[in-house]
Amino acid sequence: MKTTLFILTLLTSLLGCNDKNEVFTEIPFSEIGQGYLTGNGDEGIEKSNLVIKTKTQWETLMQKMDSSGNVTDNFTETDIDFNTDMVIAVFLEVKAYYWEVKINKIENNGHNITVYGSDRPFFAASITPHPFHIVKIPKTEKQIVFNLELTE
């Protein structure tokens, strides 16, 4: 009888747990760079959400970005310690006029890390910009999920 009662109590408490009880913790991030590429897509960077965990991946991305100008010269930092940190980068497609993409918040829900962001136009341009936003967060082994509200 005690065993049955214990099992019923355990099942009730396990079934009572749901996503509504999750605790969301905001993860601080530091901005590395935000702006746009001006190579009309010649950098070879597609519309993408990137999680960069190694120095090699980071150096490859910076080389591509600098292929149409010295974009990384304006970064707040380029020497990332990948033992403690990782880089999150969001690139939009090449646009017909100026757009901005922004990572607004990064959150840990206990199961994964969610990156929230959005985009917006801001004025007409004579070039075709390729918007990006790059931030640094503490290293994690959790899955990174992107939840971006982008204008199509």
N, C-alpha and C positions, 0 to 999 in steps of 0.2 A: 504494500500500500504506500509506504514512504517513497519507494522507488518510482511508482507511478505518479505520485504527487510531484516529486522532484522533476520528472521528465515533462509533465504538463506545465509546470512553472517555468522551466527552461524554454520550452517551445513558445509559450506565451510571450516571454520577454524577448526572444529572438525575433518572432514574427511582429512584435510591436515596434521594432526598430525599422525606420524607413528614412528616405532621403530628407524628410522634413526635420529630422533631428541632427542633420549634418551641421558641423561648425565650419564656417568659411573664414579663412584667415587671409588677409591681404598680404601679398608678398611685395616688399619694397624693391624697386628697381631704379637703376641709374641710367640716364639717357647717354648713349654713345654718339648718336647722330640722327638727324632728321632732315629731310630735304628731298631732292630729286636728282636723278641722273639725267644727263642731257644728250646721250649718245643715240637717241632714237631707237633704243633696243640693241644697239651693236655691242653692248657689254656682255650679252649672252645671259642675262638674268631675267628669267620669266616671272610672271606674277606668282608669288610664292610666300609661304610662311615657313621660316627656317628656324631650326634649333641647332645651334652650333656648339659642339662640345669639345672640339680639339683645335689646337693652334693651326694645324694644317688647313682645316676647313675655313678658319677665320682668315688666314693669309690668302687663300684662294679667292674668297669673296672680296676682300679688299683689293686684290689685283684686278679683278673683273670690274669693280666699281671705279677704279682709277684709270681704266682703259680709255675713258672719254673725258678725263679731267682729273684733277687732284682732289677728288671728293673727300677722301679720308683725312686730308690736312685739316678739315674743320671738325673732326671727331674730338670728343672730350678726352678719349683715350683709345689707344690701339694695342697696347701691351696688356693683354688679358691673362690672368692667372687661371687657367682652366682646371687647376686642381681644386679651386674653391668657387669658381664662377662659370657661368655659361652665357651665351648670347642668344637673344631672340630677335629675329629680323622679319619685317613684313614689307613686301614689295608689291605694289600694284602694277597693272599693265601700263604700257606707254599710253598716255592720255593726249587728247587733242588740245587741251588747255590745262592750266595749272590746277592740280589737285594736291591735297594733303592727306596723308594717312597718319593716324595717331594711335599708339597703344595707350589706352586710358587707364587700365587696371589689370593687375595679375593677381589671381586668387588661388589658394590651396583649399580644396574641399575635402581633403583627407584621402581621396582616391586618385586625384590627378591635379594638375596645375592648369588653370584656364586663363588664356590671354584674351582680354576684351579690347576691342579697338573699333575705330570708325574712320570714315573718310569724308572729305567735303571739297567742293570746288572753291577757289578763292579769287581768281580773276583771269581774264583772257591772256594768252601768251603767243609769242611769235615762234616759240620752240615747242617741241613735243616732250614734255617732262615725263619722267618715270619715278613716281613718288616712293619713298621708303621711310621707315622708322626702325631704329635699331637700339635695343636696350640690353643691359646686363642684369642678371639675377643670380642669386646664390645657386650653386650646383645642386641638382636634384636628380634622382633616378626615376621620379614619377613621370608618367606620360604627360606630355604637353598637348593641350587641346586649344584650338583657336576658335574664338567666338567673335567674329568680326562683322559689324554691321556696315556692309559696303554697298554703295550705290552701283547698280548694274547698268 
